[in-house]
């Protein structure tokens, strides 16, 4: 019984993982199992500790940014901005082989910086760009892979909900985290574009050029004017949110409210705002926010029980016993998060794995800002890795009937490899994360 008691936190952790894989709801699985093991470990006294911990989480001012950023993303998705962006960017890059796919990546980056909601971005771009790419004789795997991967860029390009959650869990200032994620986000966009350009020129049949007679229908001057017009709204919104943080005018939570108001004003400016759009945006915001916070309550309970049972000390001892040093432990932690991404949603990993693994790495001298960006980049792959990659589900639901699931899997494989290459580059060059905060924020 003493051995069982010693390993009780690991048994609890494994139980959560098994029940999630069996398909039980996340919030109730985490919360229910935590309550069960809390009663075993502490008895009924556990219930006097729990309300204080939950109250502390729910009154956290930083987390107010979550519903505000969700509202900003949903409102922009309703504005129809993506459609205009895709149409214009495809003409801008039309003279380059693979230009249509490159335009999807650029729009994915802009939408990611504006909305941060992967599902909305993937569905919107899937509906608009996949049929067009197939009509242009693009390879189905390249078309679907580009859309699925580009839609996940909102996970790493700030402002991002996952960065807000990681910053709160790891006690990293959100403003620093947003600034630190800018270069890694741009690096990933650049790597995507290089891959598409290279594969399109290596195998021209995968991405045929648009006929010249179509390009001649619009002059370069008209095209540049149109590009400036459609790029202004997302760039304005991104600069208003990030600029207010960088300039020290607003905290990240206050900047989120700037983004929410800005998204509403842009939707009005684009003449897409009405009572129905407002109601839909508010309903979706409430639903997504409730989902995040009910999982957060369950995760808070899990963390309280896990630490109370000595789980963090047990994990620390197990990892410290590994003969690999700091870099070896970092590799193992990143591998655990990457493998978990095959089976779990990024929110589940954030609330279950990160509170356990991150403190161990920080205690070994790892820069928490750098580690948070590495984890965010790693979590981005969870949207693309089968069998439970949500981007794959979103895209399959809106693809034309001729697209097979195997086409999507073939398409995302190179982009998963690219993300891992980006992860390695940031591992070996931490200055990609730490340099910009030092320059702009003096930290």
Order of alpha helices (4+ residues) and beta strands (2+ residues): alpha-alpha-alpha-alpha-alpha-alpha-alpha-alpha-alpha-alpha-alpha-alpha-alpha-alpha-alpha-alpha-alpha-alpha-alpha-alpha-alpha-alpha-alpha-alpha
